[in-house]
Amino acid sequence: MTKVALAFDLGGTELRAALVSKEGNLLSFAAAPTHAAEGPEAVIHQIELLAAQIRAETPDLVPIGVGIGAPGPLDPEAGIVIAPPTLAGWYEVPLADILSNRLGLPAKLENDANAAAFGEWRYGAGRGAGSMVFVTVSTGIGGGVIADGRILHGRRGLAAEIGHMTITNEGERCFCGAVGCFEAVASGTALGRRATARTRQFDGSMLRNLSADLDVTGRHVVEAARKGDRQALELLDAEARWIGIGFTNLLHLYSPDTIVMGGGISHGFDLLHDTIVATVRDRAMQAYRDVPIVAAQLGRHAGLVGAASLVLWNDHSTDSAAQGLAGSDTPGANTLANEGEVNR
Amino acid sequence: MTKVALAFDLGGTELRAALVSKEGNLLSFAAAPTHAAEGPEAVIHQIELLAAQIRAETPDLVPIGVGIGAPGPLDPEAGIVIAPPTLAGWYEVPLADILSNRLGLPAKLENDANAAAFGEWRYGAGRGAGSMVFVTVSTGIGGGVIADGRILHGRRGLAAEIGHMTITNEGERCFCGAVGCFEAVASGTALGRRATARTRQFDGSMLRNLSADLDVTGRHVVEAARKGDRQALELLDAEARWIGIGFTNLLHLYSPDTIVMGGGISHGFDLLHDTIVATVRDRAMQAYRDVPIVAAQLGRHAGLVGAASLVLWNDHSTDSAAQGLAGSDTPGANTLANEGEVNR
């Protein structure tokens, strides 16, 4: 009998659901635009409908439980969504209990970044690591930490707010109010802003051509750099230095066995990697310099696979991670997840 | 029968030993200058002599094990001292196994900063916290993290290298080679350097009077500030801002229930506290702003008490921490430890 879990990735714009096997394969998948403006009951009803749809597609498979990734802040122990800025009217919603009752299955809740980290750890680029830091560099910067074989939660599940560590005293003020946040200088948004500032409308540059002479985004910079555009390559080099400074801090603070980079900007990972590593080698203390920095492997389904993993791997010990994976078949989490990015 | 552990705090300059009770009391204590230049065998012999002395003083008490705090880098799982810069000739020494054999007791090894953090968590300012960050601000800045009820280790036990997180792009180059390390701008050394730069020999200032017209140290600044000296108060205010920036990062990254500050500069904790808290409130995201920041309680014996705790509390779960402490008598770790600082 295949061991499977029902997984949900609840985002502010999209709600995704899947049936995921112990091997990390997506056996069925469904998605819908989140009715985020209509309050919790409407969204919970959507979840029920997707669950019914998924289970109708695979009637012979009985999930052992439900895993849910949702936006923070949330309390993973209590299973409560506290007050996510992207979901209107959600305040202290005991989502795990509600779904457990309605779906008749045990349910576990985790914040979306931690769920994605957990997915990459169980089935992706972090397999076999005792400790791992997962960083998404997209519109913002977020992440999750596996510390000594467990998701690092801290008070109210609020650990690993990586984007808002201060790494400098320069640059534009972050939306959070501080100056020098990792996110404010190294996110895709910051990269796009620098590219926009460096070019002008109708200047004939590749960056402006790609952006149809509107504001340049981080994605445009990656695209132009891939075509060899010198301005874009210089911008990516500066971007990689900022990422390297932030990653050096993460090495010193968490001492992971690997750093896994996901998010939209990781589409340019091959172009960024060497300068990130050079910056880390330049700045990190000796013992941390050779820790591998790798690209995420699960793409946009990392959160979904991770949510399922909360149920499929409910013993979070390091031993079970190492031994379980060493003893299992090659995971295949990318069956339906071979492109795209982790949403942040 | 009193449950006791034999504890050692192995420093580069001093070796300390104690018999510590489950209540955190030091029942006997001995210390000697570390024969650090003579290599591991000489120092291990010193440990054996101190153990014999301690046990002779309390012949009716049989320790259940030995806990050792030692300088990093070290591997706490394997019990191996890797290569501490302050102990000549120590390279991959399996100290836990050696002491276990020679003393006939189970032995646990932990790096000194983590041991001190563990002591403050079990018996000091961090009692009852699920997660706690301990920071020593002295010559350098170091620390240890209790994450979700366990010491955070990471790869090779190297997590929580707090002093070398980059928090700015200004200031003098850190001894580690990078610019902007927390330690380089906020340590007692940095404070003393700023005080020295701001005054001149024979200028009649209180700072120079206290330092006998030599270089001003961080301790002199605290002392002068306590006497109301305006220069010193301004210097402490700037110091507290740097500490506040670093602490804000620690809140975002580890989400502790409390931050505990020790080390020589924490002698001025009462003078620093308000500006540290104001800086955190100004820079941290809403959910982290009200986390208590408190002074360490165990003084220079935190490491010793913590080393004993490794043995006395070998179930590291959060539950045992919260319940065990809630149900125990008032801990009295300061019986012999009512002054001084945690050595770094």
Interface residues (C-beta under 8 A of the other chain):
Chain A: P73 G130 S131 A147 D148 R150 L152 H153 G154 R155 R156 G157 L158 A159 A160 E161 I162 H164 M165 T166 I167 T168 N169 E170 C176 G177 A178 G180 I245 T248 N249 H252 L253 Y254 S255 P256 D257 D282 R283 M285 A287 Y288 V291
Chain B: P73 G130 S131 A147 D148 R150 L152 H153 G154 R155 R156 G157 L158 A159 A160 E161 I162 H164 M165 T166 I167 T168 N169 E170 C176 G177 A178 G180 I245 T248 N249 H252 L253 Y254 S255 P256 D257 D282 R283 M285 A287 Y288 V291
